Amino acid sequence: MSGRADEVMATWSDGIGQPTLIGHSMGAQTVAEYVAGGPARASRLVLVDPPFRAESEIESAGMAEIRPAIRAWLASFADMSIDEIAEIGRAQHGDWPAEEFPTWIESKTQVRPEAAADLSGAPWSPTVRAFDCPTLLVHGDPDRGGIVTPAVARRVGELNDRVTVSAIDSAGHNIHREDFDRFIRVLRDWLA
């Protein structure tokens, strides 16, 4: 994905120096690969529950079987109305504040099925090793839907001593939506 991360980031990064980059989920993987792709691309990096799975630290044959299902799921949003996507969102995330849904819905209309290749198991160890700036990895509870497990979080920290790990066990994958106040406290404390 590194080439695609470079393309995405190049569209807005010209002339802004070394920003602090924050990404959630696929966005976390994108900013991680961008930062890993060259020296001094960011002053700090925050990764919020990226798709780092234990079995994908080294690409496994089983992940190839998952990609078509993820691709079909992503493609299904193209045939849905905004109301249908909203209905799915509210059914899956009924405890979210109402103001969270417009951006969630918008993201579903913008995601491309090709993203399946990156959502389902790209090796992440080389990326983590290449970080050259202070990095915060925030992860939720896998029992609540978080992707990054405590074991994976420990491994990320072992791979690069610039990484600080913070678990927010009151949330799953959508940490900033499920426990916004705690997420902001963790982020502010680390940035300070």
Beta strands, then each sheet from edge to edge (+ up, - down):
strand 1: 20-24
strand 2: 44-48
strand 3: 135-139
strand 4: 163-167
sheet 1: 1+ 2+ 3+ 4+
end
